[in-house]
Amino acid sequence: GKSVRGYFRLDRCALSGISQQPQCTTWELPLDPFPTVKAFFSSDGRRVAISVEKTDSDLGNIRVFDLNGTEKSVFTGHRIDDLVFAPDMQRMFYSRMAGSAIDVIDASGRNLHTFTHDGWVYHLALSPKGQYLAAGLADPVSSGKNQVIIWDLANGEMVSRYARPGDD
């Protein structure tokens, strides 16, 4: 995507099952001029969350749009590195920018839970049915402490912790 005259352009293409011809959708979503923008698709491709930060000191916000480009919600005060939608679209999980926490919010933006870690959370992934959350962490001081943590979302407990191969 790119920012053009205050709009964020997002192109998405998929092969049609019948003709094998690419079917493309282009969204032009209004944004403030010259923001830092990150886009995150839901796994079904029906929603896109856009993180917008105007300046380094701006807390930023998350704007959620549907497939037609209609804005569904805006959540303010969020600076994020990564975001994933739950399969039921009722929750979003996001890692705070250069932070050691993962916030879980509902569709209205209410915080449901916060997972905290040692190290910065850079990447998130949900299991296909949304039962487990994987978090890729990096230690800002020692690269030898990079790891992946798996959380069980039913009870909020850590299931596994994996060190980067070669790290102690």
N, C-alpha and C positions, 0 to 999 in steps of 0.2 A: 504494500500500500504506500501511498504518498499523500502529502498535504498539498492541496491545490486551492488557492483562493478561499481558505477557510473550510475546505471540505476534505474529509478523509476518504480516499477511494480504495475500495476493497474488492478485488476480483476473486471469484471462486468458480472453478470449473469441475465438472464431473462427467464421466462417460455415461451416455444413455444406454440402458440395458437392451433396447430394441435396435437402434441404428448404429451404436458404437460411435456416434458423433458427440463431440463435447458439447454439453449444455452449460452455458456460463451465465452467472449472475454478477452484476456490478452494483455495488452500493456506493453512493456518495453521501456521507454522513456529515452534518454540519459540526464544526469544531471551532474553538477560538483560534485565531491566527498564531502560527509558529509554536504549537505546543510540542512537548515530548509525548509521543503516542505509542501505545502497545495494544495490539488486538489479540483477542482470545476467542476462538470458536467453541461452541458447545459440541459435544461428540456427535450429535445428530445434524449439526450444521444449521439449525433453525434459530440460533441466537448467537450474537457476537457481543462480547464485553470489551469496551475500549477504556483503557486507563489513560487519563489526560493530566499532564503536569505542565504548567506554563513556565515555571521558574524552579530553580533548585530549592528555594524555600517554600514553594507552594505545596500544600498537603495533597493536592490532586483530587481526582474523583474517578469513579467508575461509572460509565454509561452503558446500559444494556439495550440492544436493539433487536427487533425480530427480523425475520427473513425479508420483509418488505421495506426495511429501513426505518420502521416506526420505533421511536424511543419508548421503551417499556419502563425504565427506571433509571434514577441517578442516585449514586451514593457518594457523599462528599467526605473529605478527610482521609482518603486512602491513597498511599503511595505504594505501588506493588512491583514485585519482580515477576511473579507468575500467578496464574489464575486457572482454575478448572471448575467446570460446572458439574454438579451431581447429575446422574442419568435422569432423575425425576424432575430436574430443573427447579427444584425447590430450595436448593442450597448452592452456594459458591464457596470455594476454598481459595484463599489467596495468601501468598507470602509477602510480608512487608518488605519494602525496599531496604536492602542492607540491614535486615533485621533477623532476629532469632525466633520469630513467631509465625504461626500459620493461623489465620482467622477463618472461622466458618460463619458465614452470614446467611440469613434466609432471604427470600425474594423481596422482603421489604427493607433489607439492609440491617436488620437487628442481629447483633452478635450472638451466636449460639454457643460457641466454644472457641477457646484459643489453645493451641498446642505450642509449647515453648521448647527450645532446644539450646544446646551449646553450639554456637556457630551460626553462620548466616544461611538462610534457606533460599536457594536459587531456583530450584525446579520442583514441580509438583506433578503427580500423575495419579489418577484413580483407576482402580481395577474396573473391568468392564461392567460389573453389576453394582459398582459403587460401594462395595463392602470395605475396601482397604484404600488407604491413602499412602503413597510413597513420597518422601521428601528428600531431595538431594541437598546436602548441607556442605558448606565449605567453611573451614576455620580461617578467618581473615589474617591470623598471625602465622599459622603453621599449615602449609598445604598437606602435611602428613596426617592431618586429622579429618580429611574429607570422608564423607560417609553417606549412606542412604538409610533412612529409617522408614519402617512400615508400621502404620497405625491401623488398628481395628476400629472402624467407625461406630460399631454397635456399642462398644463399651469405652472407647476413648483411650485404650491401652496400647502401648508399644508391643508389636508382635515380634519384630526382628530389627537388627541393626547390622549393616554390612559396611565394612571398611573398604576403601578403594583398594583394589589389588596392589600389593606391594607396600601398603601402609600398615603400620603396627596397630 
